[in-house]
Each structure stands twice: as C-alpha cells, then as structure tokens.
Amino acid sequence: MKNYDLIIIGTGGGTKISSSALKLGKKIALIEKSKAGGTCLNRGCIPSKMFIHPSNLLQNIKTLDRLKIKTNIENIEFSELVSMINNHTDSSSANIDAHYENADNADYFKGHGKFISDYVIEVNGEKLTAPKIIIAAGSRPSIPNIKGLAHTPFMTSNEALRNKKIPKRLIVLGGGYIATELGGAYSGYGSEVTFILRSTFLKREDPEIVEIFDKEFSKDKKIYKHTDVLSVNYEDQEFEVKIVNSQGQEEFLKADALLVTTGVMPNSDKLGLENTKIKIKKDGFIEVNKFLETSVKGVFAIGDVAGNYLFRHSVNFEAEYWVENNLLSETPNPIDYPPVPSAVFTHPEIASVGLNETEAKTKNIDFVIGRASYKSIAMAKARGLDMGLVKLLFEKNNHKLIGAHIIGDEASTMIQELVLAISNDLRAEDIYRQIYIHPAFPEVVRNAVRNALKELDAKYQILF
C-alpha cells in the first residue's frame, strides 16, 4: 500500500488542485487513464475552438460582398489544419505528462484507477490510499440506443476533431452546443449539413435568442425538428438514417458521415464506486454536498463527474475553491457559486448569464426587459452587420440585473461586463453610468440598458 496526502483522479480540472498541493509540499498521487489535460485540452474547448475559428473566417469571407469586396476561396488545406490542431493539443498533453513524471513529491500513474474500498484505489496493480481523494474523472459522449448505430463508423466530438476529410454530406444528431458548434463548423468548411433534433436547438438558452439563432443558423442547412431516429445503417461508405419526421412520416436520409452529439454522461460508472459508500444520483453524477464532498468523508468530486455545471470554467472555480478551503484553511466554507456564464461558439455566437425570460417568469419575478440590436451601433455599420441582439432582464423593484443574453459577433467577450454586473448586484443605472468607448461593440449593451431604463424610471424617457 502506498500512502499519500492527496490522491487526484483525472488531469483536467484536477491539475489545478495538484499544482497547488505540490507548491505546499504535499505528497500526491495523480491518476490519468487517457491523455493528460482532460476533455478541454484533448477533445473539447481548445481543439474545438481551433477548429471553429477558421470555419467562422470562411463564413465571414463569403459575406464580404456586403463590404464591396469580391473574393474567392481557392483551397482549404483541411487535413493540414486538423494535423496542426492535434499536434498542438498532443504536445500540450505530453508536456503535462512530463511535468508530473518529473515533479518532486508526485507519483504519476498512467492507468485506470478504481476504488476497491472507500479510501483505497488500485491502479496498474498497485494500491494507493490517502485521507483526501479528489475525483475529477470527467465525462464522455453519451451514445443513444438506436438500432444499428453501434455497428457503424459514426463520429462523436472526439473523432470529429481528428477527422481529416471534409465530408460532402454530414448528418448531425443533436441540437445542443456541441452539435451546433461542430456541425456549424463543418458547414463552414463546405459540408452539406443536416441536423436531426428531437425538439429544437439550444433548449437551455433564452427562447427569443434561440428564435434569432434558428433563423440565422438554418439558412444554409437542412433542419429536422421534433424528429425521432429509428435506425442507422452503413453500407458502401454511406450512412442511411431512418427517421420519423414532425408530420409522423418515415424518411430515409443519406450522408457520407454521421456525427452523434446527443449529450454527455459522467465517468462515474468506470471508477469502481460500487465498492464504496459513495452515492450516485439517478442521472449517474456523483452526489456531493455544499463542500463538494461525497457521502464518504474526505472524498470529493468536482467537474463533469459531479455535474453541478458542465463547463471547464466552472470546474476551475471548483478546484480553486477546494484548494482555498482544504489546503489553505482549517475550517472550510461551503461553496458559493457566483453567476455562471456560458457561451456557444457558433456562427452567430451566443453568450448568457443569469436567468432567461422563461426562468424569470417561472420564479414569478416582476422584471423589465431591455433590448438593443447590433444595428443600433456604429461598429455594426462599420462591419456590415445586419443581425445581433443584446437582451437584458432587470428586476423591477430594485433595478438589479438578473439575466443577460447576447447573440452576435463577440458575444462571449461582451458578456463579461454583464457577469461582473450580476455578480455585484449592479442596477441598470450603475451599468449605464460609465463611459462606453465609441465606436465599439459594448455600446449595444449600453443601448439595451437605456431601453430598460425608459420603463424603470420615467425621467429617462426625456434623457433618451
């Protein structure tokens, strides 16, 4: 039995804890069964954004005629692009391996760790124990039980980011952020993309934002909403997908490639938790309390495997919270999540924080909406933009911002001002009473605030 101060399963969000623990002189064991760096580095945030950005550039180039520029795209070196992306992520992953293999006070185990009791983990035939254990094992793509699917060479997000050939025709199962990001990117590269949705796009976003997104995103794609997939077949290098469409009619859709992006599932079922008293919720996520502690004292779970929020930025927050409250403090405080923002890196881009309109109504909050279109600002004119919206929700009685939603260029950057505003209980007046650079995109946020202030305070009817 090998004894440690701390054992960490997973090198994604878990590395923030391991790095701090080593700086404090703790003896740690770090376990990783796959590529170091977790989902974000290897098959998520980083490679997907490197894949999406060139596609967005291509889509912008195709609309340059609005700025009186005529151009042609002569060649897309797609295979070289994908190789460049993979070389970057593989190299970064290897650097993480090297760092921990050479670190003092750290034993780095490349293998599949499984609990054999509450505080004992077996990996590569060795048994490890520690008074504190962090489970940061992440998640993986969830594969639906569709007749014939398992026997076909379909792609998940993992394969889609390593595929070196642009499919002429691509079918995408799913309408969430992974589906829209990757399916939209392939469309930008020239694939004829068909989406099959059980309901609609991006169900968690504000309905008004989704309506605008749907209209813009669907222009060059074929969309089947409220559609069920009955079976999938693959023959002669062609997929055939049998569906029942929204009218109840059966159809057969054909494509060269199939991308399955119907959600994720936590890796809790791979950890031998049945050998412990650690409780699992019905959806497979590990049950944790307000200290991120499982039902076994001293064993914690963070990130996707716990499922509080499925973002890299949220697990970073959880890891930093854990270090502050378990390595730097003798008396931990419960975790207090600030407003958690999200972004969908599609074309057009979406970003949001706080409540959407549906959620605010469900909570019976009396609120005022401030809206402003991108067309209301000079920068949109300079860039030839004809779409985009900022939508803000303010509580009527105290004027505090409770929700912010943006669709359009630079949405993921502009949302940060509004994350700060909600986190600090700022009122519409507080957000407005600053000088906005002219001409720049944040002026559309100011215009949305002005729009709300007209209803919140009569004096602004005169001022604006």
C-alpha positions in Angstrom: 0.0 0.0 0.0 1.3 3.4 -1.0 0.3 6.3 1.3 -0.2 9.9 0.1 -1.5 13.2 1.5 -3.8 13.5 -1.5 -4.9 11.4 -4.5 -6.4 13.0 -7.6 -8.2 11.0 -10.3 -8.1 13.0 -13.6 -5.7 15.6 -15.1 -8.3 18.1 -16.4 -9.7 20.3 -13.8 -7.9 18.2 -11.2 -4.5 19.6 -12.2 -5.3 23.0 -10.6 -5.5 21.1 -7.2 -2.4 19.0 -7.8 -0.3 22.1 -8.8 -1.2 23.9 -5.6 -0.7 20.8 -3.5 2.8 20.4 -4.8 3.6 24.0 -4.1 2.6 23.4 -0.5 4.8 20.3 -0.2 2.1 17.7 -0.2 2.8 14.2 -1.3 0.3 13.4 -4.1 -0.7 10.7 -6.5 -2.1 11.7 -9.8 -4.0 9.1 -11.9 -4.8 9.5 -15.6 -6.0 6.7 -17.9 -6.1 8.7 -21.1 -4.3 11.8 -22.5 -3.3 14.3 -19.8 -5.3 17.5 -19.8 -8.8 16.1 -19.8 -11.7 16.8 -22.1 -11.0 20.5 -22.5 -7.5 20.1 -23.9 -7.8 16.9 -25.9 -11.4 16.8 -27.3 -13.3 19.8 -26.1 -12.7 23.5 -25.6 -9.2 24.0 -27.1 -9.3 21.9 -30.2 -12.9 22.7 -31.0 -12.2 26.5 -30.9 -9.1 26.0 -33.1 -11.4 24.1 -35.4 -14.3 26.6 -35.3 -12.3 29.8 -35.8 -11.1 29.1 -39.3 -14.6 28.0 -40.3 -16.0 31.3 -39.0 -13.5 33.2 -41.0 -14.6 31.3 -44.1 -18.2 32.1 -43.4 -17.3 35.8 -43.0 -15.3 35.8 -46.2 -18.4 34.5 -48.1 -20.3 37.6 -47.0 -17.6 40.2 -47.8 -19.6 41.4 -50.8 -21.6 43.4 -48.3 -18.5 45.5 -47.8 -17.9 45.7 -51.6 -15.1 43.1 -51.5 -15.1 40.3 -54.1 -13.0 37.2 -53.3 -12.7 33.5 -53.9 -11.6 30.7 -51.6 -9.1 28.8 -53.7 -8.2 25.9 -51.3 -8.8 24.7 -47.8 -5.9 22.6 -46.5 -8.2 20.7 -44.2 -6.0 17.8 -43.4 -3.1 20.1 -42.6 -5.4 22.2 -40.4 -6.6 19.2 -38.4 -3.0 18.0 -38.0 -1.9 21.4 -36.7 -4.7 21.4 -34.1 -3.9 17.8 -33.0 -0.2 18.4 -32.9 -0.8 21.4 -30.6 -3.1 19.5 -28.2 -1.0 16.3 -28.2 2.2 18.3 -27.5 0.5 20.2 -24.6 -0.8 16.9 -23.2 2.7 15.4 -23.4 4.1 18.4 -21.6 1.7 17.8 -18.7 2.8 14.2 -18.6 6.5 15.3 -18.4 5.7 17.8 -15.7 4.2 15.3 -13.3 6.6 12.5 -14.2 9.5 14.7 -13.1 7.8 16.5 -10.2 9.1 16.0 -6.7 6.6 14.6 -4.2 4.3 13.4 -7.0 3.7 9.8 -8.3 2.1 9.9 -11.7 0.1 6.8 -12.7 -0.9 6.3 -16.3 -3.7 3.8 -16.0 -7.2 3.1 -15.0 -7.8 3.8 -11.3 -10.6 2.0 -9.5 -11.8 2.2 -5.9 -11.6 -1.2 -4.1 -12.8 0.4 -0.8 -13.7 3.9 0.5 -10.1 5.1 0.7 -8.1 2.6 -1.4 -7.6 2.9 -5.2 -6.0 0.3 -7.4 -4.1 1.3 -10.5 -1.7 -0.7 -12.6 -1.7 -3.4 -9.9 -0.7 -1.1 -7.1 -2.9 0.0 -4.2 -2.9 3.7 -3.1 -4.5 5.4 -0.1 -4.9 9.0 1.2 -7.0 10.8 3.8 -8.2 13.1 1.0 -9.2 12.0 -2.5 -10.4 14.1 -5.4 -12.5 12.5 -8.2 -12.2 14.7 -11.3 -12.8 11.9 -13.8 -14.9 14.0 -16.2 -17.5 12.7 -18.7 -17.7 11.2 -22.2 -20.2 11.4 -25.1 -23.5 9.7 -24.4 -24.5 7.3 -27.3 -28.2 6.8 -27.8 -29.6 3.3 -28.2 -30.6 3.5 -31.9 -31.0 0.3 -33.9 -27.8 -0.3 -36.0 -25.9 2.7 -34.8 -23.3 0.8 -32.8 -22.2 -1.2 -35.9 -21.4 2.0 -37.9 -18.3 4.2 -38.1 -20.1 7.3 -36.7 -18.2 10.2 -35.1 -18.6 11.7 -31.7 -17.0 15.0 -30.8 -13.8 13.0 -30.2 -13.5 11.8 -33.8 -14.9 14.9 -35.4 -11.9 16.9 -34.1 -9.4 14.4 -35.6 -11.2 13.7 -38.8 -9.0 14.8 -41.8 -11.5 14.8 -44.6 -14.4 17.2 -45.2 -17.5 15.1 -45.7 -19.6 16.2 -48.7 -22.8 15.3 -46.7 -22.9 15.3 -42.9 -25.8 14.3 -40.7 -25.7 15.6 -37.1 -27.8 14.0 -34.4 -28.5 16.6 -31.6 -29.1 20.3 -31.2 -27.1 21.3 -28.2 -24.0 23.4 -28.0 -21.6 20.6 -29.1 -23.8 19.7 -32.1 -24.3 23.3 -33.2 -20.6 24.2 -32.8 -19.2 21.3 -34.7 -22.0 20.8 -37.2 -21.9 24.6 -37.9 -18.1 24.4 -38.3 -18.3 21.6 -40.8 -20.9 23.6 -42.7 -18.5 26.5 -42.9 -15.9 24.2 -44.4 -18.3 23.2 -47.1 -20.2 20.1 -45.9 -23.9 19.9 -46.7 -25.2 19.5 -43.1 -28.5 18.1 -42.0 -29.5 18.4 -38.3 -31.9 15.9 -36.7 -33.4 17.3 -33.5 -35.7 15.6 -31.0 -37.0 19.0 -30.2 -35.3 22.3 -31.1 -31.9 24.0 -30.9 -30.2 25.0 -27.7 -33.1 24.4 -25.3 -31.4 26.0 -22.3 -30.9 29.4 -23.9 -33.4 32.2 -23.8 -36.3 31.5 -26.3 -36.0 34.8 -28.1 -32.3 34.3 -28.6 -32.9 30.8 -29.9 -35.5 32.1 -32.4 -33.0 34.5 -33.8 -30.3 31.8 -33.8 -32.5 29.3 -35.6 -33.4 31.8 -38.3 -29.8 32.7 -39.0 -28.1 29.3 -38.4 -30.6 27.4 -40.5 -30.1 29.4 -43.7 -27.6 27.0 -45.3 -28.5 23.8 -43.5 -31.4 21.3 -43.6 -33.1 21.0 -40.2 -35.5 18.3 -39.0 -37.1 19.3 -35.7 -39.2 17.1 -33.4 -37.9 14.1 -35.2 -37.0 10.6 -34.0 -34.3 8.4 -35.4 -35.5 4.8 -35.9 -32.3 3.2 -37.3 -28.9 3.7 -38.8 -27.3 1.7 -41.5 -23.9 1.9 -43.1 -23.1 0.3 -46.5 -20.8 1.1 -49.3 -19.3 4.1 -47.4 -22.7 5.7 -47.0 -24.9 6.2 -43.9 -28.6 5.7 -44.2 -30.6 7.2 -41.3 -34.3 6.3 -41.0 -36.4 8.9 -39.3 -39.9 9.8 -38.3 -40.4 13.5 -39.0 -42.6 16.0 -37.2 -45.5 15.0 -39.5 -45.2 11.4 -38.5 -43.9 10.3 -41.8 -40.9 8.0 -42.3 -37.9 9.2 -44.4 -34.5 7.9 -45.3 -31.6 10.4 -45.1 -28.2 9.6 -46.6 -24.8 11.1 -45.9 -21.0 10.3 -46.1 -20.6 11.0 -42.3 -22.7 10.9 -39.2 -21.9 13.0 -36.1 -23.6 11.9 -32.8 -23.8 14.7 -30.3 -26.7 13.9 -28.0 -25.2 14.8 -24.7 -22.6 13.5 -22.3 -22.5 11.1 -19.4 -20.3 11.1 -16.3 -17.4 8.6 -16.0 -18.7 7.6 -12.5 -19.5 4.1 -13.8 -15.8 3.4 -14.5 -14.5 4.1 -11.0 -15.5 1.0 -9.0 -17.7 3.1 -6.8 -19.9 0.1 -6.1 -17.1 -0.9 -3.8 -17.6 2.2 -1.7 -20.3 4.1 0.2 -20.1 6.9 -2.4 -23.6 7.7 -3.6 -24.6 8.1 -7.2 -27.6 10.1 -8.4 -30.1 8.7 -10.9 -28.5 10.5 -13.7 -25.1 9.0 -12.9 -23.5 12.0 -11.4 -21.7 11.7 -8.1 -23.7 13.1 -5.2 -21.8 15.9 -3.4 -22.7 18.3 -0.6 -22.1 22.0 -0.3 -18.4 21.3 0.3 -18.1 19.2 -2.9 -17.7 16.2 -0.5 -19.2 12.8 -1.4 -21.1 10.6 1.1 -17.6 9.4 2.1 -15.9 11.9 4.4 -12.6 13.1 2.8 -13.6 12.0 -0.7 -14.6 14.9 -3.0 -15.9 15.1 -6.6 -15.5 18.1 -8.9 -16.3 19.0 -12.5 -18.3 16.9 -15.0 -18.4 13.8 -12.9 -20.3 15.7 -10.2 -22.4 17.6 -12.7 -23.1 20.9 -10.9 -22.0 22.7 -14.1 -20.6 21.1 -17.2 -18.0 23.8 -18.1 -14.3 24.0 -17.8 -14.5 27.4 -16.3 -16.8 26.1 -13.6 -14.5 23.2 -12.6 -11.6 25.7 -12.5 -13.7 27.7 -10.0 -14.5 24.5 -8.0 -10.8 23.5 -7.9 -9.7 26.9 -6.7 -12.4 26.8 -4.1 -11.3 23.4 -2.9 -7.6 24.5 -2.6 -8.6 27.6 -0.6 -10.9 25.7 1.7 -9.0 22.5 2.2 -5.3 23.3 1.8 -5.2 26.9 2.9 -7.8 26.8 5.6 -8.6 24.6 8.5 -12.3 25.5 8.5 -13.8 25.2 5.1 -16.7 27.3 4.0 -19.4 25.9 1.7 -19.0 26.7 -2.0 -20.9 29.8 -3.1 -21.2 29.8 -6.9 -21.3 33.2 -8.5 -23.4 33.6 -11.6 -22.0 31.0 -14.1 -21.8 32.3 -17.7 -21.9 30.2 -20.8 -21.1 30.7 -24.5 -21.9 28.8 -27.7 -19.2 29.4 -30.2 -21.4 29.1 -33.3 -21.9 31.4 -36.2 -23.6 33.5 -34.9 -22.1 33.4 -31.4 -24.3 33.2 -28.2 -23.4 34.1 -24.6 -25.6 34.3 -21.5 -25.5 34.6 -17.7 -28.3 34.6 -15.1 -32.0 33.9 -15.7 -33.6 33.8 -19.1 -37.1 35.1 -19.7 -38.8 31.7 -19.1 -36.9 31.1 -15.9 -37.8 34.6 -14.5 -41.5 34.0 -15.3 -41.4 30.6 -13.6 -39.9 32.3 -10.5 -42.7 34.9 -10.6 -40.2 37.7 -10.7 -41.5 41.1 -11.8 -38.9 42.2 -14.4 -38.3 44.6 -17.2 -36.6 43.7 -20.5 -34.1 45.9 -22.2 -33.3 45.1 -25.8 -30.9 46.6 -28.4 -30.0 45.3 -31.8 -26.5 45.4 -33.2 -27.8 47.7 -35.9 -28.2 50.4 -33.3 -24.4 50.9 -33.0 -21.8 52.4 -35.4 -19.5 49.4 -35.2 -22.1 47.2 -36.7 -22.4 49.6 -39.6 -18.6 49.6 -40.0 -18.5 45.8 -40.2 -21.6 45.5 -42.3 -23.6 43.5 -39.7 -27.3 43.2 -40.1 -28.1 40.9 -37.1 -27.4 40.6 -33.4 -29.2 41.4 -30.2 -28.5 42.1 -26.6 -31.3 41.2 -24.2 -31.2 42.2 -20.5 -33.6 41.4 -17.7 -33.8 43.8 -14.7 -35.8 43.2 -11.5 -38.5 45.9 -11.5 -38.5 46.8 -7.8 -34.7 47.3 -7.4 -33.5 47.7 -11.0 -30.8 44.9 -10.5 -29.7 42.9 -13.5 -30.8 39.3 -13.2 -30.2 38.0 -16.7 -28.2 38.8 -19.8 -28.3 37.2 -23.3 -26.3 38.1 -26.4 -26.4 36.8 -29.9 -23.9 38.2 -32.4 -20.2 39.0 -33.0 -18.0 38.9 -29.9 -20.9 37.8 -27.7 -18.6 35.7 -25.5 -16.4 38.7 -24.8 -19.2 41.3 -24.2 -20.9 39.1 -21.7 -18.1 39.5 -19.2 -19.2 43.1 -18.3 -22.6 41.7 -17.5 -21.2 38.7 -15.5 -19.5 41.4 -13.4 -22.7 43.4 -13.1 -24.8 40.4 -11.9 -22.1 39.2 -9.5 -22.0 42.6 -7.8 -25.8 43.2 -7.8 -25.5 46.2 -10.1 -28.5 48.2 -11.1 -29.4 49.4 -14.6 -28.3 52.9 -13.5 -24.9 51.6 -12.4 -24.3 49.8 -15.7 -25.3 52.9 -17.7 -23.3 55.4 -15.7 -20.0 54.7 -17.2 -18.4 55.9 -20.4 -18.5 53.5 -23.3 -15.9 53.6 -26.0 -17.2 54.9 -29.3 -17.4 53.2 -31.7 -17.2 49.8 -30.1 -19.4 46.7 -29.6 -20.2 47.3 -25.9 -22.3 50.3 -27.0 -25.0 47.8 -27.8 -25.1 46.8 -24.1 -25.5 50.4 -23.2 -28.3 50.8 -25.6 -30.1 47.8 -24.1 -29.7 49.3 -20.6 -31.1 52.6 -21.9 -34.1 50.7 -23.3 -34.8 49.2 -19.9 -34.3 52.4 -18.1 -37.1 54.1 -20.1 -39.5 51.7 -18.4 -37.8 51.6 -15.0 -37.6 55.4 -14.5 -39.8 58.0 -16.2 -37.0 60.6 -16.3 -35.1 58.5 -18.8 -38.0 59.0 -21.3 -36.7 62.6 -21.6 -33.0 61.8 -21.4 -33.1 59.2 -24.1 
